[in-house]
């Protein structure tokens, strides 16, 4: 496939038509991306035996979604989103947050932070120089991008759940351009047996047309609504997980049973 064919396929999955680069078009892409490609580690678990811990190519990423409903974790999702944005004419570059997370900065009339690889509600680009509108939220999940020192483009990424800080505070320089090679060490480390996404089963997807997001952590299935309500169900079998993937996530091709088996072979029981 040519690059233009891959871009066309990517846009088809997003259900979008190409437009000239703009803030509004970028917001459409962010929203569609979070509603289409799941944040998941199923593909990662099935790739664990490979000796080449690399990000899927642009073509492979698009074909993997078509064939298997794969999305990925931050490196796969944001790396390929950046390739799409560049192909569509956006001026953008990667930034490294906290020496581990991959984000994107897009330059339009100003600098904007974009992130569709953190299972976070970045349905819109965040204008870095607007302290009055520098956060995103969905239900009880909120992320703020705050300036540390505007003179040297130093920012911090802080996430809150139920009003309390969740996870690490990530610092980044918006003008410090990173490339894929800069992430190679952390990508390799993310495949170590004890790494976060090698010891659990994880999948999350926004469904803003239903005013909700769906989440699976091991055997716990949660529906988080835009109004803040949360419903959680404990699943008892692989068959129940597969049914949830098909009926609630609408990702029937995702090989979740194989991922559970891969964890079991390493002595990890997601039902314990």
N, C-alpha and C positions, 0 to 999 in steps of 0.2 A: 504493500500500500504506500502511496505517496503521502507526504506530510499533510497536504490539503485534504486527502481522503480521510486521514485520521482525525483531523480537525472537524471535518464534516460529521464523522461518526460520533465524536465527543459531543458536539453541539446537538446532535440528534438525541443522544441520551439525556441531555439537559433540557430538551424540548425548547430550544432557543434558535433564533435566526441571528446571523452575524450583523453587527452594527458598527458604526464608527466608535472608537474608544471614547467613553464618557463616564461620569460618575454614575448615572442612572443605569447604563449598560453593565458596569462593574457590579452594581448592587444586584441586578438580575442574575448575573453569573454566580455570585456568592450564594444567593438564596437557592438557586437551582442545584448547585453543587451539594449543599448540605441536605437537600431533599432527595438526592439521587444516589450519591456514592456513600456507602456506609463507612463509618469509622469502625474498623474491625481488625482482629488479629488472626482470623481463620487462615487466610493465605500465608501469614507469617509462620504459623504452627506447621503448616503443610510443607513449607519451604525449608524447614529447619535442618534437613539432611544435606542440603546443598552446600557446596564449598565456596560458592560465590554469593556473598551477601550484598547484593546490589539492588538498587531501585529498579522496578520494571520500566522498560523503555516506554516512550509515549504510545507507540502502537500496541505494545503488550498490555499496558494499563487499560486502554480502551477495549481491546479484545477480551481481556480477563473479566471485565464487567459484563460484557455481552454473553460470554460463555458460562461464567461462574458467579456473577453478581459480586465479584470482589471489589472492595474499595481499598482500604489499607489504613495504616497509622500515619502519623504526621509526615514522615519523609516521602512516602509514596504519594499521598494525597496532594501535599503542597508542591512537591517537585513537578508533578504533572500538571497541576493547575497553573503553575508559572509558565510552563511550555505552551499551554493553551492561550494564556493571556498575551504572551509575546507573539504568538502566531496571529492573534486578532489585532495586533498593533499597539498593545499597551507597553509603556515604558515601565519596567518593573525589575526587581532584583530580590534575591533571598537575603534574609537576615538571620543570624543565629541568636537565639534567646537562651540565656543561662547555660551556654556551652552544650546544649542538648536539643532544644526545640527549633524546628524550622518554620519560619514565618516568611511573609512576603510584604515588601513595600512597593506600592504603585505610585508613580508620579503622574498627576494630572495637572490641575491648576495649583495643587499643593501635594504634600506627601500623605499617603494613606496606608494604614496597616490592614492587611488582608490575611485571614487564617481560616482555612477550611479543613485543618488537620488536627484539631484539638478536642473534637466532640463538644465544641463551645458554640454559642449562638451568634457567630459572626455573619449574620445575614446581610450585612452592609459593610463597606469599607469604613474604617475609623480614621477620621481626619486627625493627624497627629498634633497639629497646632491649634486645636480647638478644645480647650480645657472644659468647656461647658457641654460638650457633646462627644466625650471620648470613652463611652462605655456601651456595651451591648448586653442585652438580657433576654431571658426566656424563662418564665415561671420564677423559680427561686434561684436560678443560675445567672450569675452576672460576672462580666469581665470588664476591668477598667485598664486602659492604657494611659499611664500617667507620666508626665515629663519629670525627669530627675534634674536635668540641667539643659535648658533649651538651647544654650549657647553651643553645646557640643553634641546635640541631637541624641541625648541619653534618655531612654525611656524605661519604664518598668511595666510588666504585665502581671496583674493581680486578679485572681479568681475568687469569687465568693459563692458559697452555697448556704442558703438560709441565713444570710447576713454575716456568716463567719468565713474567714479566709480558708480556701481549699487549695491544697497543693503548694508548690513552691512559688516564690516571687521570681519571675524571670526578668533580667535586665538585658537590654540590647541597644545598639547604636543604629539608628535608622539609616545613616549614610554609609555604614560599613558594609559593603557588598560582600556576600558570601557566595561561593559556588558549591556544586555538588561534592567536589573533592574535600572541601572543608568538613563535611559531615561523615566522611567515610569511617572514621574511627568510632564515632558514636553509633553509626548504623551497625557496624560489626559487633559492638558491645551489646546492642539491643537484641542480638541473637544468642547471647550466652544463656545457658540453661536456667540460671536464676534471675534473668532479666524480667522486668514487670510483665511484658506481653508474651513471655514464654511460659508462664506458670498459671495463667488463667484463660478463660474463654470470655471474649469481649466483643460486643457489637452494639452500635448505637446509630440511630438515624432520626433526623427531624422529619416530621410530617406536618408542615405548617398549614396545609389545607384542612387538616383535622385538628388543628390547634394543639398539637402534642408532639412529643418525641418518644421513641421506644428504645429501650435499653436492656441488654442482657449482660450480666456479670455472673459467670459460671452458670448456676441453674436458677438465678434470680432474674425474673422478667419484670421490668417496670415500665409503666406508662406515666410520663410526666406531662401534665397539661399546662397550657399557657397561663392558666389562672393560678398555678401553684400547687394544685392537687396532684397527688401521686398514688398510683395503685401498684402494688407489688405482689407477685405470685411466685411461689417456689415450684419449679418444675421437677418432676420425679424421674423422667426417662429421656433417652435420646429422641425417641419418637415425639414426645411433647415439645422438645426444643425445635425439632424439625418442623412441626406443625406451626409453632409460633413464628418461625422464620418465613414460612409461606403465607400464613394468614394475617399476621400482624405487621411484620416488617415488609411484606410483599417482595421477598428475596428468595424465591423457591429454589434457585440454583446454587445457593451458597452451601458448600460442602461441610456443613457444621458437624455432621456425624463423624466424618473422617478426622476433623480437628479434635473432637472429644476422644476418639480412639488414640490419636497421637499423644494426647496428654496422659491417657491411661497407661500407655506403654512406658511412660516415664514415671509412673507411680503417682500421678496426680488425679485424684477423684473429685470432679467438680460437684458431685452430689453429696459429698461428706459434710 
